[in-house]
Amino acid sequence: MMRAFVTFVLFAACLPAETPSEIARQLDEIGRVATVMVDGDAAKRIVTKRALESFRKVDPKDPWVASDNFDVNHEPYIQVKKTLIRLSKLASFPCDVNLWSPVEGMPGRIQIVIRNVHEMSQFWSWGVLHQDTPPRLKAVLETGKRVTVTDRPDMISVLAPVYDSLGDVVAVAEAVAQEKPNPRENVK
């Protein structure tokens, strides 16, 4: 009897609890709240000047020099990260809320400044410090409008603008979830 119960519980845990449209609805609500809750002034202060300077250096003997020298100003980083974690708790399913910021002094480049517990994103590739700004992220930075993205199979993201105190869009919050969570995805 106990074995059947455990099997049922494990099977039920793998079933999606929500439909894709419900996941998208909840992520959109998280994005809406993120726009008013994430402090854009703090977000702009996260990456240190030293880290920004190392982005521009290319050392053929050490291709990882920028990654090795990436650091943050702890106070704004922790403040924004806590807000993003709290936002992810609004979902009734596993969800991450990440922070994307344009790279200062490098037009057209963007970086994922904060990733969260499940390390989900439709735009970030492991090990990439900064990248060309994907069109969807660029659209949010330019228009200030939320966008729902379903480009990757079984993944839904809502991109939401983050404003500073002057009313400028300075970053993008990505609320992201999988349609069918895979608890073994990152297990090797």
MODELLER restraints for C-alpha pairs under 7 A, 6 or more apart:
rsr = mdl.restraints
at = mdl.atoms
rsr.add(forms.Gaussian(group=physical.xy_distance, feature=features.Distance(at['CA:14:A'], at['CA:181:A']), mean=6.98, stdev=0.5))
rsr.add(forms.Gaussian(group=physical.xy_distance, feature=features.Distance(at['CA:15:A'], at['CA:180:A']), mean=6.96, stdev=0.5))
rsr.add(forms.Gaussian(group=physical.xy_distance, feature=features.Distance(at['CA:16:A'], at['CA:179:A']), mean=6.75, stdev=0.5))
rsr.add(forms.Gaussian(group=physical.xy_distance, feature=features.Distance(at['CA:16:A'], at['CA:180:A']), mean=5.21, stdev=0.5))
rsr.add(forms.Gaussian(group=physical.xy_distance, feature=features.Distance(at['CA:16:A'], at['CA:181:A']), mean=6.96, stdev=0.5))
rsr.add(forms.Gaussian(group=physical.xy_distance, feature=features.Distance(at['CA:20:A'], at['CA:179:A']), mean=5.92, stdev=0.5))
rsr.add(forms.Gaussian(group=physical.xy_distance, feature=features.Distance(at['CA:24:A'], at['CA:156:A']), mean=6.57, stdev=0.5))
rsr.add(forms.Gaussian(group=physical.xy_distance, feature=features.Distance(at['CA:26:A'], at['CA:91:A']), mean=6.19, stdev=0.5))
rsr.add(forms.Gaussian(group=physical.xy_distance, feature=features.Distance(at['CA:27:A'], at['CA:158:A']), mean=5.93, stdev=0.5))
rsr.add(forms.Gaussian(group=physical.xy_distance, feature=features.Distance(at['CA:27:A'], at['CA:175:A']), mean=5.80, stdev=0.5))
rsr.add(forms.Gaussian(group=physical.xy_distance, feature=features.Distance(at['CA:27:A'], at['CA:176:A']), mean=6.95, stdev=0.5))
rsr.add(forms.Gaussian(group=physical.xy_distance, feature=features.Distance(at['CA:28:A'], at['CA:158:A']), mean=5.77, stdev=0.5))
rsr.add(forms.Gaussian(group=physical.xy_distance, feature=features.Distance(at['CA:30:A'], at['CA:87:A']), mean=6.27, stdev=0.5))
rsr.add(forms.Gaussian(group=physical.xy_distance, feature=features.Distance(at['CA:30:A'], at['CA:90:A']), mean=6.85, stdev=0.5))
rsr.add(forms.Gaussian(group=physical.xy_distance, feature=features.Distance(at['CA:30:A'], at['CA:175:A']), mean=6.79, stdev=0.5))
rsr.add(forms.Gaussian(group=physical.xy_distance, feature=features.Distance(at['CA:31:A'], at['CA:158:A']), mean=6.21, stdev=0.5))
rsr.add(forms.Gaussian(group=physical.xy_distance, feature=features.Distance(at['CA:31:A'], at['CA:159:A']), mean=6.62, stdev=0.5))
rsr.add(forms.Gaussian(group=physical.xy_distance, feature=features.Distance(at['CA:31:A'], at['CA:160:A']), mean=5.08, stdev=0.5))
rsr.add(forms.Gaussian(group=physical.xy_distance, feature=features.Distance(at['CA:31:A'], at['CA:173:A']), mean=7.00, stdev=0.5))
rsr.add(forms.Gaussian(group=physical.xy_distance, feature=features.Distance(at['CA:31:A'], at['CA:175:A']), mean=6.26, stdev=0.5))
rsr.add(forms.Gaussian(group=physical.xy_distance, feature=features.Distance(at['CA:32:A'], at['CA:160:A']), mean=6.83, stdev=0.5))
rsr.add(forms.Gaussian(group=physical.xy_distance, feature=features.Distance(at['CA:34:A'], at['CA:87:A']), mean=6.96, stdev=0.5))
rsr.add(forms.Gaussian(group=physical.xy_distance, feature=features.Distance(at['CA:34:A'], at['CA:160:A']), mean=6.99, stdev=0.5))
rsr.add(forms.Gaussian(group=physical.xy_distance, feature=features.Distance(at['CA:34:A'], at['CA:173:A']), mean=6.84, stdev=0.5))
rsr.add(forms.Gaussian(group=physical.xy_distance, feature=features.Distance(at['CA:35:A'], at['CA:160:A']), mean=6.10, stdev=0.5))
rsr.add(forms.Gaussian(group=physical.xy_distance, feature=features.Distance(at['CA:35:A'], at['CA:161:A']), mean=5.65, stdev=0.5))
rsr.add(forms.Gaussian(group=physical.xy_distance, feature=features.Distance(at['CA:35:A'], at['CA:162:A']), mean=5.14, stdev=0.5))
rsr.add(forms.Gaussian(group=physical.xy_distance, feature=features.Distance(at['CA:38:A'], at['CA:80:A']), mean=6.48, stdev=0.5))
rsr.add(forms.Gaussian(group=physical.xy_distance, feature=features.Distance(at['CA:38:A'], at['CA:83:A']), mean=6.55, stdev=0.5))
rsr.add(forms.Gaussian(group=physical.xy_distance, feature=features.Distance(at['CA:38:A'], at['CA:162:A']), mean=6.37, stdev=0.5))
rsr.add(forms.Gaussian(group=physical.xy_distance, feature=features.Distance(at['CA:39:A'], at['CA:80:A']), mean=6.93, stdev=0.5))
rsr.add(forms.Gaussian(group=physical.xy_distance, feature=features.Distance(at['CA:39:A'], at['CA:164:A']), mean=6.64, stdev=0.5))
rsr.add(forms.Gaussian(group=physical.xy_distance, feature=features.Distance(at['CA:40:A'], at['CA:162:A']), mean=5.60, stdev=0.5))
rsr.add(forms.Gaussian(group=physical.xy_distance, feature=features.Distance(at['CA:40:A'], at['CA:163:A']), mean=4.91, stdev=0.5))
rsr.add(forms.Gaussian(group=physical.xy_distance, feature=features.Distance(at['CA:40:A'], at['CA:164:A']), mean=4.09, stdev=0.5))
rsr.add(forms.Gaussian(group=physical.xy_distance, feature=features.Distance(at['CA:40:A'], at['CA:170:A']), mean=6.22, stdev=0.5))
rsr.add(forms.Gaussian(group=physical.xy_distance, feature=features.Distance(at['CA:40:A'], at['CA:171:A']), mean=6.98, stdev=0.5))
rsr.add(forms.Gaussian(group=physical.xy_distance, feature=features.Distance(at['CA:41:A'], at['CA:164:A']), mean=4.88, stdev=0.5))
rsr.add(forms.Gaussian(group=physical.xy_distance, feature=features.Distance(at['CA:41:A'], at['CA:165:A']), mean=6.52, stdev=0.5))
rsr.add(forms.Gaussian(group=physical.xy_distance, feature=features.Distance(at['CA:42:A'], at['CA:76:A']), mean=4.99, stdev=0.5))
rsr.add(forms.Gaussian(group=physical.xy_distance, feature=features.Distance(at['CA:43:A'], at['CA:76:A']), mean=6.64, stdev=0.5))
rsr.add(forms.Gaussian(group=physical.xy_distance, feature=features.Distance(at['CA:43:A'], at['CA:80:A']), mean=6.66, stdev=0.5))
rsr.add(forms.Gaussian(group=physical.xy_distance, feature=features.Distance(at['CA:45:A'], at['CA:73:A']), mean=6.85, stdev=0.5))
rsr.add(forms.Gaussian(group=physical.xy_distance, feature=features.Distance(at['CA:45:A'], at['CA:76:A']), mean=6.41, stdev=0.5))
rsr.add(forms.Gaussian(group=physical.xy_distance, feature=features.Distance(at['CA:46:A'], at['CA:72:A']), mean=5.30, stdev=0.5))
rsr.add(forms.Gaussian(group=physical.xy_distance, feature=features.Distance(at['CA:46:A'], at['CA:73:A']), mean=5.09, stdev=0.5))
rsr.add(forms.Gaussian(group=physical.xy_distance, feature=features.Distance(at['CA:46:A'], at['CA:76:A']), mean=5.57, stdev=0.5))
rsr.add(forms.Gaussian(group=physical.xy_distance, feature=features.Distance(at['CA:46:A'], at['CA:77:A']), mean=5.21, stdev=0.5))
rsr.add(forms.Gaussian(group=physical.xy_distance, feature=features.Distance(at['CA:47:A'], at['CA:71:A']), mean=6.50, stdev=0.5))
rsr.add(forms.Gaussian(group=physical.xy_distance, feature=features.Distance(at['CA:47:A'], at['CA:72:A']), mean=4.64, stdev=0.5))
rsr.add(forms.Gaussian(group=physical.xy_distance, feature=features.Distance(at['CA:47:A'], at['CA:73:A']), mean=6.25, stdev=0.5))
rsr.add(forms.Gaussian(group=physical.xy_distance, feature=features.Distance(at['CA:48:A'], at['CA:71:A']), mean=6.22, stdev=0.5))
rsr.add(forms.Gaussian(group=physical.xy_distance, feature=features.Distance(at['CA:48:A'], at['CA:72:A']), mean=5.25, stdev=0.5))
rsr.add(forms.Gaussian(group=physical.xy_distance, feature=features.Distance(at['CA:48:A'], at['CA:73:A']), mean=5.98, stdev=0.5))
rsr.add(forms.Gaussian(group=physical.xy_distance, feature=features.Distance(at['CA:51:A'], at['CA:69:A']), mean=5.90, stdev=0.5))
rsr.add(forms.Gaussian(group=physical.xy_distance, feature=features.Distance(at['CA:51:A'], at['CA:70:A']), mean=4.78, stdev=0.5))
rsr.add(forms.Gaussian(group=physical.xy_distance, feature=features.Distance(at['CA:51:A'], at['CA:71:A']), mean=5.78, stdev=0.5))
rsr.add(forms.Gaussian(group=physical.xy_distance, feature=features.Distance(at['CA:54:A'], at['CA:66:A']), mean=4.92, stdev=0.5))
rsr.add(forms.Gaussian(group=physical.xy_distance, feature=features.Distance(at['CA:54:A'], at['CA:69:A']), mean=6.57, stdev=0.5))
rsr.add(forms.Gaussian(group=physical.xy_distance, feature=features.Distance(at['CA:55:A'], at['CA:66:A']), mean=5.23, stdev=0.5))
rsr.add(forms.Gaussian(group=physical.xy_distance, feature=features.Distance(at['CA:67:A'], at['CA:129:A']), mean=6.48, stdev=0.5))
rsr.add(forms.Gaussian(group=physical.xy_distance, feature=features.Distance(at['CA:81:A'], at['CA:114:A']), mean=6.76, stdev=0.5))
rsr.add(forms.Gaussian(group=physical.xy_distance, feature=features.Distance(at['CA:84:A'], at['CA:97:A']), mean=5.42, stdev=0.5))
rsr.add(forms.Gaussian(group=physical.xy_distance, feature=features.Distance(at['CA:84:A'], at['CA:98:A']), mean=6.89, stdev=0.5))
rsr.add(forms.Gaussian(group=physical.xy_distance, feature=features.Distance(at['CA:85:A'], at['CA:97:A']), mean=6.84, stdev=0.5))
rsr.add(forms.Gaussian(group=physical.xy_distance, feature=features.Distance(at['CA:87:A'], at['CA:97:A']), mean=6.91, stdev=0.5))
rsr.add(forms.Gaussian(group=physical.xy_distance, feature=features.Distance(at['CA:88:A'], at['CA:95:A']), mean=5.49, stdev=0.5))
rsr.add(forms.Gaussian(group=physical.xy_distance, feature=features.Distance(at['CA:88:A'], at['CA:96:A']), mean=5.51, stdev=0.5))
rsr.add(forms.Gaussian(group=physical.xy_distance, feature=features.Distance(at['CA:88:A'], at['CA:97:A']), mean=5.73, stdev=0.5))
rsr.add(forms.Gaussian(group=physical.xy_distance, feature=features.Distance(at['CA:94:A'], at['CA:177:A']), mean=6.43, stdev=0.5))
rsr.add(forms.Gaussian(group=physical.xy_distance, feature=features.Distance(at['CA:95:A'], at['CA:175:A']), mean=6.96, stdev=0.5))
rsr.add(forms.Gaussian(group=physical.xy_distance, feature=features.Distance(at['CA:95:A'], at['CA:176:A']), mean=5.69, stdev=0.5))
rsr.add(forms.Gaussian(group=physical.xy_distance, feature=features.Distance(at['CA:95:A'], at['CA:177:A']), mean=4.76, stdev=0.5))
rsr.add(forms.Gaussian(group=physical.xy_distance, feature=features.Distance(at['CA:96:A'], at['CA:116:A']), mean=5.65, stdev=0.5))
rsr.add(forms.Gaussian(group=physical.xy_distance, feature=features.Distance(at['CA:96:A'], at['CA:117:A']), mean=6.77, stdev=0.5))
rsr.add(forms.Gaussian(group=physical.xy_distance, feature=features.Distance(at['CA:96:A'], at['CA:118:A']), mean=6.37, stdev=0.5))
rsr.add(forms.Gaussian(group=physical.xy_distance, feature=features.Distance(at['CA:96:A'], at['CA:120:A']), mean=6.40, stdev=0.5))
rsr.add(forms.Gaussian(group=physical.xy_distance, feature=features.Distance(at['CA:96:A'], at['CA:175:A']), mean=5.76, stdev=0.5))
rsr.add(forms.Gaussian(group=physical.xy_distance, feature=features.Distance(at['CA:96:A'], at['CA:176:A']), mean=5.40, stdev=0.5))
rsr.add(forms.Gaussian(group=physical.xy_distance, feature=features.Distance(at['CA:96:A'], at['CA:177:A']), mean=6.62, stdev=0.5))
rsr.add(forms.Gaussian(group=physical.xy_distance, feature=features.Distance(at['CA:97:A'], at['CA:116:A']), mean=6.62, stdev=0.5))
rsr.add(forms.Gaussian(group=physical.xy_distance, feature=features.Distance(at['CA:97:A'], at['CA:173:A']), mean=6.36, stdev=0.5))
rsr.add(forms.Gaussian(group=physical.xy_distance, feature=features.Distance(at['CA:97:A'], at['CA:174:A']), mean=5.31, stdev=0.5))
rsr.add(forms.Gaussian(group=physical.xy_distance, feature=features.Distance(at['CA:97:A'], at['CA:175:A']), mean=4.31, stdev=0.5))
rsr.add(forms.Gaussian(group=physical.xy_distance, feature=features.Distance(at['CA:97:A'], at['CA:176:A']), mean=6.33, stdev=0.5))
rsr.add(forms.Gaussian(group=physical.xy_distance, feature=features.Distance(at['CA:98:A'], at['CA:114:A']), mean=5.43, stdev=0.5))
rsr.add(forms.Gaussian(group=physical.xy_distance, feature=features.Distance(at['CA:98:A'], at['CA:115:A']), mean=4.87, stdev=0.5))
rsr.add(forms.Gaussian(group=physical.xy_distance, feature=features.Distance(at['CA:98:A'], at['CA:116:A']), mean=6.30, stdev=0.5))
rsr.add(forms.Gaussian(group=physical.xy_distance, feature=features.Distance(at['CA:98:A'], at['CA:173:A']), mean=5.56, stdev=0.5))
rsr.add(forms.Gaussian(group=physical.xy_distance, feature=features.Distance(at['CA:98:A'], at['CA:174:A']), mean=5.01, stdev=0.5))
rsr.add(forms.Gaussian(group=physical.xy_distance, feature=features.Distance(at['CA:98:A'], at['CA:175:A']), mean=6.56, stdev=0.5))
rsr.add(forms.Gaussian(group=physical.xy_distance, feature=features.Distance(at['CA:99:A'], at['CA:112:A']), mean=5.85, stdev=0.5))
rsr.add(forms.Gaussian(group=physical.xy_distance, feature=features.Distance(at['CA:99:A'], at['CA:113:A']), mean=5.60, stdev=0.5))
rsr.add(forms.Gaussian(group=physical.xy_distance, feature=features.Distance(at['CA:99:A'], at['CA:114:A']), mean=5.03, stdev=0.5))
rsr.add(forms.Gaussian(group=physical.xy_distance, feature=features.Distance(at['CA:99:A'], at['CA:115:A']), mean=6.86, stdev=0.5))
rsr.add(forms.Gaussian(group=physical.xy_distance, feature=features.Distance(at['CA:99:A'], at['CA:171:A']), mean=6.91, stdev=0.5))
rsr.add(forms.Gaussian(group=physical.xy_distance, feature=features.Distance(at['CA:99:A'], at['CA:172:A']), mean=5.85, stdev=0.5))
rsr.add(forms.Gaussian(group=physical.xy_distance, feature=features.Distance(at['CA:99:A'], at['CA:173:A']), mean=4.74, stdev=0.5))
rsr.add(forms.Gaussian(group=physical.xy_distance, feature=features.Distance(at['CA:99:A'], at['CA:174:A']), mean=6.35, stdev=0.5))
rsr.add(forms.Gaussian(group=physical.xy_distance, feature=features.Distance(at['CA:100:A'], at['CA:110:A']), mean=6.75, stdev=0.5))
rsr.add(forms.Gaussian(group=physical.xy_distance, feature=features.Distance(at['CA:100:A'], at['CA:111:A']), mean=5.61, stdev=0.5))
rsr.add(forms.Gaussian(group=physical.xy_distance, feature=features.Distance(at['CA:100:A'], at['CA:112:A']), mean=4.41, stdev=0.5))
rsr.add(forms.Gaussian(group=physical.xy_distance, feature=features.Distance(at['CA:100:A'], at['CA:113:A']), mean=5.70, stdev=0.5))
rsr.add(forms.Gaussian(group=physical.xy_distance, feature=features.Distance(at['CA:100:A'], at['CA:171:A']), mean=5.59, stdev=0.5))
rsr.add(forms.Gaussian(group=physical.xy_distance, feature=features.Distance(at['CA:100:A'], at['CA:172:A']), mean=5.03, stdev=0.5))
rsr.add(forms.Gaussian(group=physical.xy_distance, feature=features.Distance(at['CA:100:A'], at['CA:173:A']), mean=6.29, stdev=0.5))
rsr.add(forms.Gaussian(group=physical.xy_distance, feature=features.Distance(at['CA:101:A'], at['CA:110:A']), mean=5.60, stdev=0.5))
rsr.add(forms.Gaussian(group=physical.xy_distance, feature=features.Distance(at['CA:101:A'], at['CA:111:A']), mean=5.53, stdev=0.5))
rsr.add(forms.Gaussian(group=physical.xy_distance, feature=features.Distance(at['CA:101:A'], at['CA:112:A']), mean=6.47, stdev=0.5))
rsr.add(forms.Gaussian(group=physical.xy_distance, feature=features.Distance(at['CA:101:A'], at['CA:113:A']), mean=6.54, stdev=0.5))
rsr.add(forms.Gaussian(group=physical.xy_distance, feature=features.Distance(at['CA:101:A'], at['CA:170:A']), mean=6.72, stdev=0.5))
rsr.add(forms.Gaussian(group=physical.xy_distance, feature=features.Distance(at['CA:101:A'], at['CA:171:A']), mean=4.52, stdev=0.5))
rsr.add(forms.Gaussian(group=physical.xy_distance, feature=features.Distance(at['CA:101:A'], at['CA:172:A']), mean=6.48, stdev=0.5))
rsr.add(forms.Gaussian(group=physical.xy_distance, feature=features.Distance(at['CA:102:A'], at['CA:109:A']), mean=5.89, stdev=0.5))
rsr.add(forms.Gaussian(group=physical.xy_distance, feature=features.Distance(at['CA:102:A'], at['CA:110:A']), mean=4.17, stdev=0.5))
rsr.add(forms.Gaussian(group=physical.xy_distance, feature=features.Distance(at['CA:102:A'], at['CA:111:A']), mean=6.27, stdev=0.5))
rsr.add(forms.Gaussian(group=physical.xy_distance, feature=features.Distance(at['CA:102:A'], at['CA:171:A']), mean=6.78, stdev=0.5))
rsr.add(forms.Gaussian(group=physical.xy_distance, feature=features.Distance(at['CA:103:A'], at['CA:109:A']), mean=5.56, stdev=0.5))
rsr.add(forms.Gaussian(group=physical.xy_distance, feature=features.Distance(at['CA:103:A'], at['CA:110:A']), mean=5.19, stdev=0.5))
rsr.add(forms.Gaussian(group=physical.xy_distance, feature=features.Distance(at['CA:103:A'], at['CA:111:A']), mean=6.40, stdev=0.5))
rsr.add(forms.Gaussian(group=physical.xy_distance, feature=features.Distance(at['CA:108:A'], at['CA:132:A']), mean=5.81, stdev=0.5))
rsr.add(forms.Gaussian(group=physical.xy_distance, feature=features.Distance(at['CA:108:A'], at['CA:133:A']), mean=5.60, stdev=0.5))
rsr.add(forms.Gaussian(group=physical.xy_distance, feature=features.Distance(at['CA:109:A'], at['CA:130:A']), mean=6.44, stdev=0.5))
rsr.add(forms.Gaussian(group=physical.xy_distance, feature=features.Distance(at['CA:109:A'], at['CA:131:A']), mean=5.38, stdev=0.5))
rsr.add(forms.Gaussian(group=physical.xy_distance, feature=features.Distance(at['CA:109:A'], at['CA:132:A']), mean=4.61, stdev=0.5))
rsr.add(forms.Gaussian(group=physical.xy_distance, feature=features.Distance(at['CA:109:A'], at['CA:133:A']), mean=5.24, stdev=0.5))
rsr.add(forms.Gaussian(group=physical.xy_distance, feature=features.Distance(at['CA:110:A'], at['CA:130:A']), mean=5.50, stdev=0.5))
rsr.add(forms.Gaussian(group=physical.xy_distance, feature=features.Distance(at['CA:110:A'], at['CA:131:A']), mean=5.55, stdev=0.5))
rsr.add(forms.Gaussian(group=physical.xy_distance, feature=features.Distance(at['CA:110:A'], at['CA:132:A']), mean=6.19, stdev=0.5))
rsr.add(forms.Gaussian(group=physical.xy_distance, feature=features.Distance(at['CA:110:A'], at['CA:133:A']), mean=5.25, stdev=0.5))
rsr.add(forms.Gaussian(group=physical.xy_distance, feature=features.Distance(at['CA:111:A'], at['CA:129:A']), mean=6.25, stdev=0.5))
rsr.add(forms.Gaussian(group=physical.xy_distance, feature=features.Distance(at['CA:111:A'], at['CA:130:A']), mean=4.36, stdev=0.5))
rsr.add(forms.Gaussian(group=physical.xy_distance, feature=features.Distance(at['CA:111:A'], at['CA:131:A']), mean=6.41, stdev=0.5))
rsr.add(forms.Gaussian(group=physical.xy_distance, feature=features.Distance(at['CA:120:A'], at['CA:176:A']), mean=6.57, stdev=0.5))
rsr.add(forms.Gaussian(group=physical.xy_distance, feature=features.Distance(at['CA:120:A'], at['CA:177:A']), mean=7.00, stdev=0.5))
rsr.add(forms.Gaussian(group=physical.xy_distance, feature=features.Distance(at['CA:121:A'], at['CA:176:A']), mean=6.31, stdev=0.5))
rsr.add(forms.Gaussian(group=physical.xy_distance, feature=features.Distance(at['CA:122:A'], at['CA:152:A']), mean=6.37, stdev=0.5))
rsr.add(forms.Gaussian(group=physical.xy_distance, feature=features.Distance(at['CA:140:A'], at['CA:146:A']), mean=6.40, stdev=0.5))
rsr.add(forms.Gaussian(group=physical.xy_distance, feature=features.Distance(at['CA:140:A'], at['CA:159:A']), mean=6.99, stdev=0.5))
rsr.add(forms.Gaussian(group=physical.xy_distance, feature=features.Distance(at['CA:140:A'], at['CA:160:A']), mean=6.82, stdev=0.5))
rsr.add(forms.Gaussian(group=physical.xy_distance, feature=features.Distance(at['CA:140:A'], at['CA:161:A']), mean=6.03, stdev=0.5))
rsr.add(forms.Gaussian(group=physical.xy_distance, feature=features.Distance(at['CA:141:A'], at['CA:161:A']), mean=6.55, stdev=0.5))
rsr.add(forms.Gaussian(group=physical.xy_distance, feature=features.Distance(at['CA:141:A'], at['CA:169:A']), mean=5.79, stdev=0.5))
rsr.add(forms.Gaussian(group=physical.xy_distance, feature=features.Distance(at['CA:141:A'], at['CA:171:A']), mean=6.88, stdev=0.5))
rsr.add(forms.Gaussian(group=physical.xy_distance, feature=features.Distance(at['CA:141:A'], at['CA:172:A']), mean=6.95, stdev=0.5))
rsr.add(forms.Gaussian(group=physical.xy_distance, feature=features.Distance(at['CA:144:A'], at['CA:161:A']), mean=5.32, stdev=0.5))
rsr.add(forms.Gaussian(group=physical.xy_distance, feature=features.Distance(at['CA:144:A'], at['CA:169:A']), mean=6.41, stdev=0.5))
rsr.add(forms.Gaussian(group=physical.xy_distance, feature=features.Distance(at['CA:145:A'], at['CA:160:A']), mean=6.80, stdev=0.5))
rsr.add(forms.Gaussian(group=physical.xy_distance, feature=features.Distance(at['CA:145:A'], at['CA:161:A']), mean=6.65, stdev=0.5))
rsr.add(forms.Gaussian(group=physical.xy_distance, feature=features.Distance(at['CA:146:A'], at['CA:158:A']), mean=6.74, stdev=0.5))
rsr.add(forms.Gaussian(group=physical.xy_distance, feature=features.Distance(at['CA:146:A'], at['CA:159:A']), mean=5.45, stdev=0.5))
rsr.add(forms.Gaussian(group=physical.xy_distance, feature=features.Distance(at['CA:146:A'], at['CA:160:A']), mean=4.62, stdev=0.5))
rsr.add(forms.Gaussian(group=physical.xy_distance, feature=features.Distance(at['CA:146:A'], at['CA:161:A']), mean=6.64, stdev=0.5))
rsr.add(forms.Gaussian(group=physical.xy_distance, feature=features.Distance(at['CA:147:A'], at['CA:158:A']), mean=5.58, stdev=0.5))
rsr.add(forms.Gaussian(group=physical.xy_distance, feature=features.Distance(at['CA:147:A'], at['CA:159:A']), mean=5.18, stdev=0.5))
rsr.add(forms.Gaussian(group=physical.xy_distance, feature=features.Distance(at['CA:147:A'], at['CA:160:A']), mean=6.85, stdev=0.5))
rsr.add(forms.Gaussian(group=physical.xy_distance, feature=features.Distance(at['CA:148:A'], at['CA:157:A']), mean=5.74, stdev=0.5))
rsr.add(forms.Gaussian(group=physical.xy_distance, feature=features.Distance(at['CA:148:A'], at['CA:158:A']), mean=4.40, stdev=0.5))
rsr.add(forms.Gaussian(group=physical.xy_distance, feature=features.Distance(at['CA:148:A'], at['CA:159:A']), mean=6.39, stdev=0.5))
rsr.add(forms.Gaussian(group=physical.xy_distance, feature=features.Distance(at['CA:149:A'], at['CA:156:A']), mean=5.88, stdev=0.5))
rsr.add(forms.Gaussian(group=physical.xy_distance, feature=features.Distance(at['CA:149:A'], at['CA:157:A']), mean=5.08, stdev=0.5))
rsr.add(forms.Gaussian(group=physical.xy_distance, feature=features.Distance(at['CA:149:A'], at['CA:158:A']), mean=6.13, stdev=0.5))
rsr.add(forms.Gaussian(group=physical.xy_distance, feature=features.Distance(at['CA:150:A'], at['CA:156:A']), mean=4.91, stdev=0.5))
rsr.add(forms.Gaussian(group=physical.xy_distance, feature=features.Distance(at['CA:150:A'], at['CA:157:A']), mean=6.58, stdev=0.5))
rsr.add(forms.Gaussian(group=physical.xy_distance, feature=features.Distance(at['CA:154:A'], at['CA:178:A']), mean=5.52, stdev=0.5))
rsr.add(forms.Gaussian(group=physical.xy_distance, feature=features.Distance(at['CA:154:A'], at['CA:179:A']), mean=4.91, stdev=0.5))
rsr.add(forms.Gaussian(group=physical.xy_distance, feature=features.Distance(at['CA:154:A'], at['CA:180:A']), mean=6.50, stdev=0.5))
rsr.add(forms.Gaussian(group=physical.xy_distance, feature=features.Distance(at['CA:155:A'], at['CA:177:A']), mean=5.85, stdev=0.5))
rsr.add(forms.Gaussian(group=physical.xy_distance, feature=features.Distance(at['CA:155:A'], at['CA:178:A']), mean=4.33, stdev=0.5))
rsr.add(forms.Gaussian(group=physical.xy_distance, feature=features.Distance(at['CA:155:A'], at['CA:179:A']), mean=5.68, stdev=0.5))
rsr.add(forms.Gaussian(group=physical.xy_distance, feature=features.Distance(at['CA:156:A'], at['CA:176:A']), mean=5.67, stdev=0.5))
rsr.add(forms.Gaussian(group=physical.xy_distance, feature=features.Distance(at['CA:156:A'], at['CA:177:A']), mean=5.58, stdev=0.5))
rsr.add(forms.Gaussian(group=physical.xy_distance, feature=features.Distance(at['CA:156:A'], at['CA:178:A']), mean=6.20, stdev=0.5))
rsr.add(forms.Gaussian(group=physical.xy_distance, feature=features.Distance(at['CA:156:A'], at['CA:179:A']), mean=6.99, stdev=0.5))
rsr.add(forms.Gaussian(group=physical.xy_distance, feature=features.Distance(at['CA:157:A'], at['CA:174:A']), mean=6.25, stdev=0.5))
rsr.add(forms.Gaussian(group=physical.xy_distance, feature=features.Distance(at['CA:157:A'], at['CA:175:A']), mean=5.46, stdev=0.5))
rsr.add(forms.Gaussian(group=physical.xy_distance, feature=features.Distance(at['CA:157:A'], at['CA:176:A']), mean=4.19, stdev=0.5))
rsr.add(forms.Gaussian(group=physical.xy_distance, feature=features.Distance(at['CA:157:A'], at['CA:177:A']), mean=6.59, stdev=0.5))
rsr.add(forms.Gaussian(group=physical.xy_distance, feature=features.Distance(at['CA:158:A'], at['CA:174:A']), mean=5.71, stdev=0.5))
rsr.add(forms.Gaussian(group=physical.xy_distance, feature=features.Distance(at['CA:158:A'], at['CA:175:A']), mean=5.19, stdev=0.5))
rsr.add(forms.Gaussian(group=physical.xy_distance, feature=features.Distance(at['CA:158:A'], at['CA:176:A']), mean=6.46, stdev=0.5))
rsr.add(forms.Gaussian(group=physical.xy_distance, feature=features.Distance(at['CA:159:A'], at['CA:172:A']), mean=6.28, stdev=0.5))
rsr.add(forms.Gaussian(group=physical.xy_distance, feature=features.Distance(at['CA:159:A'], at['CA:173:A']), mean=5.72, stdev=0.5))
rsr.add(forms.Gaussian(group=physical.xy_distance, feature=features.Distance(at['CA:159:A'], at['CA:174:A']), mean=4.64, stdev=0.5))
rsr.add(forms.Gaussian(group=physical.xy_distance, feature=features.Distance(at['CA:159:A'], at['CA:175:A']), mean=6.51, stdev=0.5))
rsr.add(forms.Gaussian(group=physical.xy_distance, feature=features.Distance(at['CA:160:A'], at['CA:172:A']), mean=5.50, stdev=0.5))
rsr.add(forms.Gaussian(group=physical.xy_distance, feature=features.Distance(at['CA:160:A'], at['CA:173:A']), mean=5.13, stdev=0.5))
rsr.add(forms.Gaussian(group=physical.xy_distance, feature=features.Distance(at['CA:160:A'], at['CA:174:A']), mean=6.47, stdev=0.5))
rsr.add(forms.Gaussian(group=physical.xy_distance, feature=features.Distance(at['CA:161:A'], at['CA:169:A']), mean=5.98, stdev=0.5))
rsr.add(forms.Gaussian(group=physical.xy_distance, feature=features.Distance(at['CA:161:A'], at['CA:171:A']), mean=6.23, stdev=0.5))
rsr.add(forms.Gaussian(group=physical.xy_distance, feature=features.Distance(at['CA:161:A'], at['CA:172:A']), mean=4.78, stdev=0.5))
rsr.add(forms.Gaussian(group=physical.xy_distance, feature=features.Distance(at['CA:161:A'], at['CA:173:A']), mean=6.38, stdev=0.5))
rsr.add(forms.Gaussian(group=physical.xy_distance, feature=features.Distance(at['CA:162:A'], at['CA:169:A']), mean=5.50, stdev=0.5))
rsr.add(forms.Gaussian(group=physical.xy_distance, feature=features.Distance(at['CA:162:A'], at['CA:170:A']), mean=5.93, stdev=0.5))
rsr.add(forms.Gaussian(group=physical.xy_distance, feature=features.Distance(at['CA:162:A'], at['CA:171:A']), mean=5.01, stdev=0.5))
rsr.add(forms.Gaussian(group=physical.xy_distance, feature=features.Distance(at['CA:162:A'], at['CA:172:A']), mean=5.44, stdev=0.5))
rsr.add(forms.Gaussian(group=physical.xy_distance, feature=features.Distance(at['CA:162:A'], at['CA:173:A']), mean=6.63, stdev=0.5))
rsr.add(forms.Gaussian(group=physical.xy_distance, feature=features.Distance(at['CA:163:A'], at['CA:169:A']), mean=4.47, stdev=0.5))
rsr.add(forms.Gaussian(group=physical.xy_distance, feature=features.Distance(at['CA:163:A'], at['CA:170:A']), mean=5.70, stdev=0.5))
rsr.add(forms.Gaussian(group=physical.xy_distance, feature=features.Distance(at['CA:164:A'], at['CA:170:A']), mean=6.40, stdev=0.5))
